Amino acid sequence: MKSLKNKKILFLCTANSARSQMAEALLRHKAGDIFNVFSAGTKPDAVDVRAIDALEKFGLDTNDLVSKSVNVFEGQVFDY
């Protein structure tokens, strides 16, 4: 069976300010040892403080959450 190790996942949305940030943080928390998890947006905006607050209430690390443009990942291949 093929290993899932190092499979790359990109959560893509418009602003990369809430849902995609939360998805990135949650999957990284639950399966960061299996997947390389990223998020980006087509029109990035600041990460919503409500998303940060919700994640922190569940004890998830939010220090590395930064809104990014999908252009940052240009030329890269993602599995999901």
WOZIQUI-V560650 format. One record per pair of residues at least 12 apart in sequence whose C-alpha atoms are under 10 Angstrom apart, sorted by the first residue. I is the first residue (numbers start at 1). J is the second residue. Records with the same first field share a line. If there is no record, write none. Layout:
I = J, J
This chain:
3 = 34
4 = 33, 34, 35, 36, 79
5 = 31, 32, 33, 34, 35, 36
6 = 32, 33, 34, 35, 36, 37, 79
7 = 34, 35, 36, 37, 77, 78, 79, 80
8 = 34, 35, 36, 37, 38, 76, 77, 78, 79, 80
9 = 24, 27, 35, 36, 37, 38, 39, 77, 78, 79, 80
10 = 23, 24, 36, 37, 38, 39, 40, 70, 73, 77, 78, 79, 80
11 = 23, 24, 37, 38, 39, 40, 41, 70, 80
12 = 24, 38, 39, 40, 41, 42, 68, 69, 70
13 = 39, 40, 41, 42, 43, 44, 69, 70
14 = 40, 41, 42, 43, 44, 45, 69, 70
15 = 40, 41, 42, 43, 44, 45, 46, 47, 48, 67, 68, 69
16 = 39, 40, 41, 42, 43, 44, 45, 46, 47, 48, 65, 66, 67, 68, 69, 70
17 = 39, 40, 41, 43, 44, 45, 46, 47, 48, 49, 50, 51, 52, 65, 66, 67, 68
18 = 45, 46, 47, 48, 49, 50, 51, 52, 67
19 = 39, 47, 48, 51
20 = 38, 39, 40, 41, 47, 51, 67
21 = 38, 39, 40, 41, 47, 48, 51, 52, 55, 62, 65, 66, 67, 68
22 = 39, 47, 51, 52, 54, 55, 60, 62, 65
23 = 37, 38, 39
24 = 36, 37, 38, 39, 40, 65
25 = 37, 38, 39, 52, 55, 60, 61, 62, 64, 65
26 = 55, 58, 60, 61
28 = 60, 61
29 = 59, 60, 61
30 = 60
35 = 79
36 = 78, 79
37 = 78, 80
38 = 65, 68, 73, 78
39 = 65, 66, 67, 68, 69, 70, 73
40 = 66, 67, 68, 69, 70, 71, 72, 73
41 = 67, 68, 69, 70, 71, 72
42 = 68, 69, 70, 71
43 = 67, 68, 69, 70
44 = 66, 67, 68, 69, 70
45 = 66, 67, 68, 69
46 = 65, 66, 67, 68
47 = 65, 66, 67, 68
48 = 67
52 = 65
